[in-house]
Amino acid sequence: MVSHLPPKKYIHLKSNATCPVEVSHLDHLVLTVKSVPDTINFYTSVLGMEVVTFKGNRKALGFGKQKFNLHQLGKEFEPKAKRPTSGSADLCLITKTPLTAVAAHLKVCGVEIEEGPVQRSGAVGPITSLYFRDPDHNLIEVSNYNQSAPDGSS
């Protein structure tokens, strides 16, 4: 049954108050997938991520200082998203690998580029991006920063 309750109202701080919470970075996110093995194969072969196994033989894909935890559709771990769905993610991943090399590797792997290279706005500056889909049809954007970004990436 779909709930039609009005959205919850949150208390806003007074204009001169500061929020005590300061988020510094993303640790992990969850991808709900139809097939954990197919997802692992794609992300390790196509994007060079590493398989991480943790409590209860759960699987994740590690890269940099982050990871994607993998939940099998219909067998999610608790707590979970209210409506776990495969294929609903839209992710932008930053690489230092030149996009010409990324595009060539995608071709070798049989991955179709949907769009790109195209100019976009990244979190810390302009980026150039390629777009393609993973096995669940999540939209994957792989990007290079166009010039040295404030965080030292390029």
Residue pairs with C-beta under 8 A, 6 or more apart in sequence:
13 19
25 65
25 66
26 66
27 66
27 67
28 60
28 66
28 67
28 68
28 69
29 68
29 69
30 68
30 69
30 70
30 71
30 80
30 81
30 84
31 39
31 68
31 69
31 70
31 71
31 86
31 89
31 136
31 138
32 71
32 72
32 73
32 76
32 81
32 84
32 85
32 86
32 88
33 39
33 70
33 71
33 72
33 73
33 86
33 135
33 136
34 72
34 73
34 86
34 135
34 136
35 72
35 135
36 59
36 70
36 72
38 135
39 61
39 70
39 134
39 135
39 136
40 51
40 59
40 61
40 70
42 134
42 135
43 49
43 61
43 68
43 134
44 50
44 51
44 61
45 109
46 105
46 106
46 109
46 111
47 63
47 93
47 140
47 142
48 63
49 61
49 62
49 63
49 68
50 61
50 62
50 63
51 59
51 60
51 61
51 62
52 59
52 60
52 61
52 62
52 67
53 59
53 60
54 60
58 69
58 70
58 77
59 69
59 70
60 67
60 68
60 69
60 70
61 67
61 68
61 70
63 93
71 77
71 80
71 84
73 84
73 85
73 86
76 84
86 136
86 137
86 138
87 136
87 137
87 138
88 138
89 136
89 138
89 139
90 138
90 139
90 141
91 138
91 139
91 140
91 141
92 120
92 122
92 127
92 129
92 141
92 142
92 143
93 140
93 141
93 142
93 143
94 122
94 127
94 143
94 144
94 145
94 153
95 102
95 142
95 143
95 144
96 144
96 153
96 154
97 144
98 144
99 116
99 117
99 128
99 129
99 130
99 142
99 143
99 144
102 130
102 142
103 113
103 116
103 117
103 130
106 112
106 113
106 130
106 132
111 132
111 133
112 132
112 133
113 130
113 131
113 132
114 131
114 132
114 133
114 139
115 129
115 130
115 131
116 128
116 129
116 130
116 131
117 128
117 129
117 130
118 128
118 129
118 131
119 126
119 127
119 128
119 129
119 146
120 126
120 127
120 128
120 129
120 141
120 143
121 127
122 143
122 145
122 149
124 145
124 149
124 150
124 151
124 153
125 145
125 146
125 147
125 149
125 150
126 145
126 146
126 147
127 143
127 144
127 145
127 146
128 143
128 144
128 146
129 141
129 142
129 143
130 141
130 142
130 143
131 139
131 140
131 141
132 140
132 142
133 139
133 140
134 140
144 154
145 153
145 154
147 154
148 154
